């Protein structure tokens, strides 16, 4: 459960940080938008994987309680 929560929180931090970098590079006129774009994608993937881990652990705990 800790791993899922950690992945989700790190995904939020990376996504927000790279989104800010993407906005700053967009408004400053520099063409360096590739790395922050991949950072946003990486953060969203980490959030999705963390959410899947949290839900799979929750479902496993519910099925163990029913038995």
N, C-alpha and C positions, 0 to 999 in steps of 0.2 A: 504494500500500500504506500509506503514511504517513497519508493522509486517512482510510482505513478504521479504522486503529488509533486515530487521534485522535478520531474520532466515537465509537468504542466506549468509550474511556476517559472522554470528556466525558459520555456517556450514563450511565455508572456513577456518576460524581460527582454529576450532577444528580439521578439516581434516589435515591441514598442521602441526599443533602441534603434533598430534598423529602419523602422518607419520614420522616425525622427531624422535619421541620417539621409534617408531617401528624400524627404521633404526639403531638408536643407540643401542637398545637392541640386534639387530641382529648381529651387528659387535662386541659388547662387549662379546658375548658368553653367556649371561644370558638367561634363558628360559622364561622370563616374557614377552611373546609376546601376551598374550590373551587380556589384558586390552587395549593396543594401537590398536589392531585389531578391537575390538568392538568400540573404539573411532572413528576410521576412518569410520566404517560403520555408526555410529550415525551421524557423520558430513555430510556424503553423503546423508543420509535420510533427515537431516535438510535442506540441499541445495535443494533437490528435492521438499520438501514441500514448501519452500520459493518461488521456481520458480513457482510452481502451484498456489500459492496465488497471485503472481505478475501477472501471465497470466490471471487468472480468474477475477481479478479486472480490468485489461486492456480490456478484452472482455466485461465486464459489462459496462464499460465507453463507449466503442464503440457502444454498442447496445442502450444505453441511448441517445447518440448523434444522432442516426438515427431516433429516434422517435419524 
